[in-house]
Amino acid sequence: MSFGFPELAAIRLGFGLSPLMPPPADAETVLAGPANAGPGPEAMTTTRASEIATLFREGRLARREGRPEPPETQEADRLLGILPAEDLRRRVIRALDDPIGFGERLVQFWSDHFTVRATNKVNNPLAMAFVDEAIRPHVNGRFEDMFLAADTHPMMLVYLDQTSSRGPGSPFAKGRPKRNFGLNENLAREALELHSLGVGAGYEQKDVRELAELLTGLSFTHQEGFAFKPAWAEPGAETVLGQAYGGGRRGGLDDIRAAFRDIARRPETAQYLSRKLAVHFGSDQPSEDLVEAMAAVWRDSGGDLPQVYRVLVTHPDLASGLRQKVRQPFDFCVAGLRALGIRGEQVARLELPNFRRIAWGPVEAMGQPWGRPKGPDGWPEDADAWIAPQTLAARINWSLRIPRLLLDELPDPREMLVSAFGGTQSAELAWAVPKAESAAEGVALILASGDFNRR
């Protein structure tokens, strides 16, 4: 059976083929997808996250003081415990129901690129708000806007301890000489090293420090919200990568915005992020032709992401790189549900314990605990990070158990072979599936296959 662009696009750029919807017909259809990846009516906001956090703290204070805990604070406590799993559920639903999948794949990519992690449950809603406020609105826009939104979002400030940073020469620090308030360089370092220029791009420690000084003044608490506090800011001009920002009376967020714009438009940023996109969507070792083509468009357009995506979607590597990327656990689970013909509404109706059995527990067993990457560099891309005896066993177990948990009647494996692969299946798998002794065995053979675990 032959296959073409529609099948390749669904498998390589989306979350796989589904018997419920046709694959994208052409490149224009794929490129129209990210416009639908914006925040939906279910979006979490920083304001709502702070309301939940404040209620939780009020309840904790009531318990500590021996007072009756109001019902609304008990509900906040309950919400903080279940929101991570519900966040995964809504992401699974959007990925299942996206007819193209490219937009939701980009949300995954950029959320991982700008990694945050709620290190305590009070910030679980804030981590959700980060994706809805800093990533989704900018997936189909300019990188510099996403860069600024992500690195100044309250969740990023909390995650990288920017809220503890004070300019050494600021009025706040000088007025409290015995408190040892000082500079925190975490956000500045990650902004240059992980979020824009990349490791070894030619910046120096001086650039990190001066960017860190420029970022002083950014503040967030659940009680006061986000603010720029001039009394915390290091006075005077800061020079980052040879360009001075501020001076005299600091411009606060305007100076920070200007610095992030200039960093986003640098050729090193174009090169680093073009390669990262090529690795994620193409191959662990992408062709230099693809990387250079994307980087050139990035430079020429000033980081206009839709133009960069067009190169990725239309490049010959889309076909030549088939099966060169291992699906990460989240991708694998969503692709498996799509291949089984599961709809988002079915996932939405599941009791939370059942949803945990089909997604929350499995992605953790496969090595990708939801919302809990080990560090600010996010999840690894290389195949060896995902295919090991223990994690491979978890994928096989999912393939054996989950279809029977969700479906009263399993699909005919011979029909599923066609609908799940669209002609891209290997000769070995095409030979083996019809010989399965039962529908359960045939379906598991498809989902656990090397063909299905790679895209």
C-alpha positions as CSV (number, residue, x, y, z in Angstrom):
1,M,0.0,0.0,0.0
2,S,1.3,3.4,-0.9
3,F,1.3,6.5,1.3
4,G,1.9,10.1,0.8
5,F,2.0,13.5,2.6
6,P,-1.2,13.2,4.6
7,E,-0.1,10.0,6.3
8,L,3.4,11.3,6.9
9,A,2.1,14.6,8.3
10,A,-0.3,12.9,10.7
11,I,2.4,10.5,12.0
12,R,5.4,12.8,12.1
13,L,3.9,16.2,12.8
14,G,0.8,15.2,14.7
15,F,-0.3,12.5,17.2
16,G,-0.8,9.8,14.6
17,L,-3.6,8.5,12.4
18,S,-7.2,8.0,13.7
19,P,-10.0,6.0,12.1
20,L,-12.4,8.8,13.2
21,M,-10.8,11.6,11.1
22,P,-8.9,12.0,7.8
23,P,-5.2,13.0,7.9
24,P,-4.3,16.5,6.8
25,A,-4.6,16.8,3.0
26,D,-1.7,19.1,2.4
27,A,0.9,21.4,3.9
28,E,-1.6,24.3,4.1
29,T,-3.9,22.3,6.2
30,V,-1.1,21.4,8.6
31,L,0.0,25.0,8.9
32,A,-3.5,26.1,9.7
33,G,-3.5,23.9,12.8
34,P,-1.4,26.0,15.2
35,A,-4.0,28.8,14.9
36,N,-6.3,26.6,16.9
37,A,-3.8,25.9,19.7
38,G,-4.7,29.0,21.7
39,P,-6.1,28.9,25.2
40,G,-9.6,27.4,25.4
41,P,-12.5,28.2,27.7
42,E,-11.0,25.8,30.3
43,A,-7.8,27.8,30.5
44,M,-6.2,28.4,33.9
45,T,-5.2,32.0,34.7
46,T,-2.7,33.4,37.2
47,T,-5.6,35.2,38.9
48,R,-7.5,31.9,39.5
49,A,-4.3,30.1,40.5
50,S,-3.7,32.8,43.2
51,E,-7.2,32.5,44.4
52,I,-6.8,28.8,44.9
53,A,-3.4,29.2,46.6
54,T,-4.8,31.9,48.9
55,L,-7.7,29.8,50.0
56,F,-5.4,26.8,50.6
57,R,-3.2,28.9,52.9
58,E,-6.2,30.3,54.7
59,G,-7.3,26.7,55.4
60,R,-3.9,25.7,56.6
61,L,-3.8,28.7,58.9
62,A,-7.2,27.7,60.3
63,R,-6.0,24.2,61.0
64,R,-2.9,25.5,62.7
65,E,-4.9,27.8,64.9
66,G,-7.5,25.1,65.7
67,R,-10.3,26.9,64.0
68,P,-13.0,25.3,61.8
69,E,-11.8,25.1,58.2
70,P,-14.3,26.8,55.8
71,P,-15.7,24.5,53.0
72,E,-14.1,26.7,50.3
73,T,-10.6,26.1,51.7
74,Q,-11.2,22.4,51.8
75,E,-12.2,22.5,48.2
76,A,-9.0,24.4,47.3
77,D,-6.9,21.7,49.1
78,R,-8.7,19.0,47.1
79,L,-8.2,20.9,43.8
80,L,-4.5,21.4,44.4
81,G,-4.2,17.6,44.8
82,I,-6.1,16.6,41.6
83,L,-5.2,19.5,39.2
84,P,-2.0,17.9,37.8
85,A,-3.9,14.8,36.7
86,E,-6.7,17.0,35.4
87,D,-4.2,19.1,33.5
88,L,-2.9,15.9,31.8
89,R,-6.5,14.9,31.0
90,R,-7.3,18.2,29.3
91,R,-4.0,18.0,27.3
92,V,-4.9,14.5,26.2
93,I,-8.4,15.6,25.2
94,R,-7.1,18.4,23.1
95,A,-4.5,16.2,21.4
96,L,-7.1,13.5,20.7
97,D,-9.6,16.0,19.2
98,D,-7.2,18.1,17.2
99,P,-7.9,16.9,13.7
100,I,-4.3,17.8,12.6
101,G,-2.3,17.5,15.8
102,F,0.5,19.9,14.8
103,G,-0.7,22.7,17.0
104,E,-0.9,20.6,20.1
105,R,2.5,19.0,19.3
106,L,3.9,22.6,19.2
107,V,2.3,23.3,22.6
108,Q,4.2,20.3,23.9
109,F,7.4,21.4,22.3
110,W,7.4,25.0,23.5
111,S,6.1,24.0,27.0
112,D,9.1,21.7,27.3
113,H,11.5,24.3,25.8
114,F,10.4,26.8,28.5
115,T,10.4,24.2,31.3
116,V,8.7,25.0,34.6
117,R,7.9,22.8,37.5
118,A,5.7,23.3,40.5
119,T,7.9,22.2,43.4
120,N,5.0,22.3,45.8
121,K,1.3,21.6,45.3
122,V,0.3,25.2,46.0
123,N,1.7,26.2,42.6
124,N,0.1,23.4,40.5
125,P,-2.5,25.8,39.1
126,L,0.2,28.4,38.3
127,A,2.1,25.8,36.2
128,M,-1.1,25.3,34.2
129,A,-1.6,29.0,33.8
130,F,2.0,29.2,32.5
131,V,1.0,27.1,29.4
132,D,-2.3,28.9,28.9
133,E,-0.9,32.4,29.2
134,A,2.7,32.2,28.0
135,I,2.8,29.4,25.5
136,R,-0.6,28.9,23.8
137,P,-1.2,32.5,22.8
138,H,2.2,32.7,21.1
139,V,2.6,29.3,19.4
140,N,1.7,30.8,16.1
141,G,3.3,34.2,16.5
142,R,6.8,35.6,16.9
143,F,9.3,33.9,19.1
144,E,10.3,37.1,20.9
145,D,6.8,37.5,22.2
146,M,6.7,34.0,23.6
147,F,10.2,34.4,25.0
148,L,9.2,37.5,27.0
149,A,5.9,36.1,28.1
150,A,7.5,32.8,29.3
151,D,10.5,34.2,31.0
152,T,8.6,36.9,32.9
153,H,5.6,34.7,33.7
154,P,5.0,34.3,37.5
155,M,5.6,30.6,37.3
156,M,9.0,31.0,35.7
157,L,9.9,33.7,38.3
158,V,9.0,31.3,41.1
159,Y,10.6,28.2,39.5
160,L,13.9,29.9,38.9
161,D,13.9,31.9,42.2
162,Q,13.8,35.2,40.4
163,T,11.5,36.5,43.1
164,S,14.4,36.3,45.6
165,S,16.8,38.4,43.4
166,R,17.7,42.0,44.4
167,G,20.1,44.4,42.8
168,P,23.2,44.7,45.0
169,G,23.0,48.5,44.5
170,S,19.2,48.7,44.8
171,P,17.6,50.9,47.4
172,F,16.0,47.8,48.9
173,A,19.3,45.9,49.4
174,K,21.2,49.0,50.5
175,G,18.6,49.8,53.1
176,R,19.1,46.3,54.6
177,P,22.8,45.7,54.7
178,K,22.7,43.0,57.3
179,R,20.2,40.9,55.4
180,N,22.6,39.9,52.6
181,F,20.1,40.4,49.8
182,G,21.7,39.7,46.5
183,L,21.5,38.7,42.8
184,N,20.0,35.5,41.6
185,E,21.4,34.5,38.2
186,N,19.2,31.5,37.5
187,L,16.7,33.1,35.2
188,A,19.3,35.1,33.3
189,R,21.4,32.0,32.7
190,E,18.6,29.9,31.5
191,A,17.3,32.8,29.3
192,L,20.6,32.8,27.4
193,E,21.7,29.2,27.7
194,L,18.5,27.2,27.4
195,H,15.8,29.5,26.0
196,S,17.6,31.5,23.3
197,L,21.2,31.4,22.3
198,G,22.1,27.9,23.4
199,V,25.2,26.5,25.2
200,G,28.5,27.7,23.8
201,A,27.0,30.6,21.8
202,G,29.7,33.1,22.7
203,Y,28.1,34.9,25.6
204,E,30.2,35.4,28.8
205,Q,29.5,35.3,32.5
206,K,29.5,39.1,32.4
207,D,26.5,39.0,30.1
208,V,24.7,36.6,32.5
209,R,25.3,38.9,35.4
210,E,24.2,42.1,33.6
211,L,21.1,40.4,32.3
212,A,20.4,39.2,35.9
213,E,20.8,42.8,37.1
214,L,18.4,44.0,34.4
215,L,15.8,41.4,35.5
216,T,15.9,42.6,39.2
217,G,12.6,44.2,40.1
218,L,10.4,41.4,38.7
219,S,8.2,40.3,41.5
220,F,5.3,37.9,42.2
221,T,3.4,36.7,45.2
222,H,-0.1,35.1,45.2
223,Q,-1.2,37.9,47.5
224,E,0.2,40.9,45.5
225,G,0.3,39.5,42.0
226,F,2.9,40.3,39.4
227,A,4.7,43.6,39.6
228,F,7.9,45.4,38.7
229,K,9.4,46.9,41.9
230,P,11.9,49.7,41.1
231,A,13.2,49.6,44.6
232,W,14.5,46.1,43.9
233,A,16.1,46.9,40.6
234,E,19.9,47.5,40.1
235,P,20.3,51.1,39.1
236,G,22.1,52.2,36.0
237,A,22.6,50.8,32.5
238,E,23.2,47.1,32.0
239,T,25.2,45.8,28.9
240,V,24.1,42.5,27.5
241,L,25.9,41.1,24.4
242,G,27.4,44.5,23.7
243,Q,24.1,46.4,23.9
244,A,23.2,48.8,26.8
245,Y,19.8,48.8,28.4
246,G,18.4,51.3,30.8
247,G,20.6,54.0,32.5
248,G,19.5,57.0,34.4
249,R,16.0,56.2,35.6
250,R,15.5,52.5,34.6
251,G,12.6,51.8,32.3
252,G,11.6,48.6,34.1
253,L,9.7,46.2,31.8
254,D,10.4,48.2,28.7
255,D,14.2,47.7,29.2
256,I,13.6,44.0,29.8
257,R,11.4,43.7,26.7
258,A,14.0,45.4,24.5
259,A,16.7,43.0,25.7
260,F,14.6,40.0,25.1
261,R,13.7,41.3,21.6
262,D,17.3,41.7,20.7
263,I,18.4,38.3,22.0
264,A,15.5,36.6,20.2
265,R,16.6,38.1,16.9
266,R,20.2,37.1,17.1
267,P,21.5,34.6,14.6
268,E,22.6,32.3,17.4
269,T,19.0,32.0,18.6
270,A,17.9,31.2,15.0
271,Q,20.4,28.5,14.7
272,Y,19.9,26.9,18.1
273,L,16.1,26.8,18.0
274,S,15.9,25.7,14.4
275,R,18.1,22.8,15.3
276,K,16.0,22.0,18.3
277,L,12.8,22.0,16.3
278,A,14.4,19.8,13.7
279,V,15.5,17.3,16.3
280,H,12.1,17.2,17.9
281,F,10.1,16.8,14.8
282,G,12.6,15.2,12.5
283,S,15.5,13.2,13.7
284,D,17.9,13.0,16.6
285,Q,20.5,13.8,14.0
286,P,18.7,16.2,11.5
287,S,20.1,17.1,8.2
288,E,22.1,20.3,8.1
289,D,20.0,21.3,5.0
290,L,16.8,21.3,7.1
291,V,18.5,23.2,10.0
292,E,20.0,25.8,7.8
293,A,16.8,26.3,5.8
294,M,14.9,27.0,9.0
295,A,17.6,29.2,10.5
296,A,17.7,31.3,7.3
297,V,13.9,31.9,7.4
298,W,14.1,32.6,11.1
299,R,16.8,35.3,10.5
300,D,15.0,36.8,7.5
301,S,11.6,37.0,9.3
302,G,12.9,38.0,12.7
303,G,11.7,34.8,14.3
304,D,8.2,34.6,12.7
305,L,7.3,31.1,13.8
306,P,4.7,30.2,11.1
307,Q,7.3,30.9,8.4
308,V,9.8,28.7,10.2
309,Y,7.2,25.9,10.6
310,R,6.5,26.1,6.9
311,V,10.1,25.0,6.2
312,L,9.7,22.1,8.6
313,V,6.4,20.9,7.1
314,T,7.5,21.1,3.5
315,H,11.0,19.8,3.7
316,P,12.0,16.5,2.1
317,D,13.2,15.3,5.5
318,L,9.5,14.7,6.4
319,A,9.6,11.6,4.2
320,S,13.2,10.6,4.5
321,G,13.2,10.7,8.3
322,L,10.2,8.3,8.8
323,R,10.6,6.1,12.0
324,Q,13.7,8.1,13.1
325,K,12.1,9.5,16.2
326,V,10.9,7.6,19.3
327,R,7.6,8.8,20.5
328,Q,7.9,10.2,24.0
329,P,5.5,8.6,26.5
330,F,2.8,11.3,26.3
331,D,2.9,11.1,22.5
332,F,2.8,7.3,22.6
333,C,-0.3,7.3,24.8
334,V,-2.2,9.8,22.8
335,A,-1.2,8.1,19.5
336,G,-2.4,4.8,20.9
337,L,-5.8,6.3,22.0
338,R,-6.2,7.9,18.6
339,A,-5.4,4.7,16.8
340,L,-8.1,2.9,19.0
341,G,-10.7,5.5,17.9
342,I,-11.1,7.0,21.4
343,R,-12.6,10.5,21.4
344,G,-11.9,13.3,23.8
345,E,-15.4,13.1,25.3
346,Q,-14.8,9.5,26.3
347,V,-11.7,10.6,28.2
348,A,-13.6,13.5,29.8
349,R,-16.2,11.1,31.2
350,L,-13.7,8.8,32.9
351,E,-13.6,8.8,36.7
352,L,-10.3,10.2,37.8
353,P,-9.0,6.9,39.1
354,N,-9.6,5.3,35.7
355,F,-8.0,8.2,33.9
356,R,-5.0,7.8,36.2
357,R,-4.8,4.1,35.1
358,I,-4.9,4.9,31.4
359,A,-2.5,7.9,31.3
360,W,-1.1,9.3,34.5
361,G,0.4,6.1,35.8
362,P,1.6,4.8,32.4
363,V,3.4,8.0,31.3
364,E,5.3,7.9,34.6
365,A,6.1,4.2,34.3
366,M,7.4,5.0,30.8
367,G,9.8,7.6,32.2
368,Q,7.9,10.9,31.8
369,P,6.1,11.8,35.0
370,W,3.7,14.6,34.1
371,G,4.8,18.0,35.0
372,R,7.9,16.7,36.8
373,P,11.0,17.0,34.5
374,K,14.3,16.6,36.4
375,G,15.7,20.0,35.5
376,P,15.1,23.3,33.5
377,D,16.4,21.7,30.3
378,G,13.2,19.6,30.1
379,W,12.8,16.1,28.7
380,P,15.6,14.5,26.6
381,E,15.2,13.9,22.9
382,D,17.5,11.0,22.1
383,A,16.0,7.5,21.6
384,D,18.2,5.9,24.3
385,A,16.5,8.1,27.0
386,W,13.1,6.5,26.3
387,I,13.8,2.9,25.2
388,A,15.2,0.8,28.0
389,P,14.0,-2.5,29.4
390,Q,11.9,-1.1,32.2
391,T,10.2,1.6,30.2
392,L,9.7,-0.6,27.1
393,A,8.0,-3.1,29.4
394,A,5.6,-0.3,30.5
395,R,4.8,0.4,26.8
396,I,4.0,-3.3,26.2
397,N,1.9,-3.5,29.3
398,W,-0.1,-0.4,28.2
399,S,-0.6,-2.0,24.8
400,L,-2.0,-5.2,26.4
401,R,-4.2,-3.6,29.1
402,I,-5.5,-0.3,28.1
403,P,-7.5,-1.2,24.9
404,R,-9.5,-3.8,26.9
405,L,-10.0,-1.3,29.7
406,L,-11.5,1.3,27.4
407,L,-13.4,-0.7,24.7
408,D,-16.1,-3.3,25.0
409,E,-15.2,-4.5,21.6
410,L,-11.7,-4.2,20.2
411,P,-11.1,-3.2,16.6
412,D,-10.2,-5.9,14.0
413,P,-6.4,-5.9,14.0
414,R,-6.3,-6.2,10.2
415,E,-8.4,-3.1,9.9
416,M,-6.5,-1.3,12.6
417,L,-3.2,-2.0,10.8
418,V,-4.5,0.0,7.9
419,S,-6.1,2.8,9.8
420,A,-3.1,3.3,12.3
421,F,-0.3,3.2,9.7
422,G,-1.9,4.3,6.4
423,G,0.5,2.1,4.5
424,T,3.6,3.1,6.4
425,Q,3.8,-0.2,8.3
426,S,6.8,-2.5,7.8
427,A,6.5,-5.8,5.9
428,E,7.3,-7.7,9.1
429,L,4.4,-6.1,11.0
430,A,2.0,-6.5,8.0
431,W,2.9,-10.2,8.0
432,A,2.6,-10.7,11.8
433,V,-0.7,-8.9,12.7
434,P,-3.1,-11.1,10.6
435,K,-1.6,-14.2,12.3
436,A,-2.5,-13.0,15.8
437,E,-4.6,-15.5,17.7
438,S,-7.0,-13.0,19.1
439,A,-8.1,-9.4,18.6
440,A,-6.4,-8.4,21.9
441,E,-3.1,-10.0,20.8
442,G,-3.3,-8.3,17.4
443,V,-4.1,-4.9,18.8
444,A,-1.3,-5.2,21.4
445,L,1.1,-6.3,18.6
446,I,0.3,-3.1,16.7
447,L,0.7,-0.7,19.6
448,A,3.8,-2.3,21.1
449,S,5.5,-2.6,17.7
450,G,8.6,-0.6,16.8
451,D,6.7,0.9,13.9
452,F,4.2,2.4,16.3
453,N,6.7,3.5,18.9
454,R,8.6,5.5,16.3
455,R,7.3,8.2,14.0
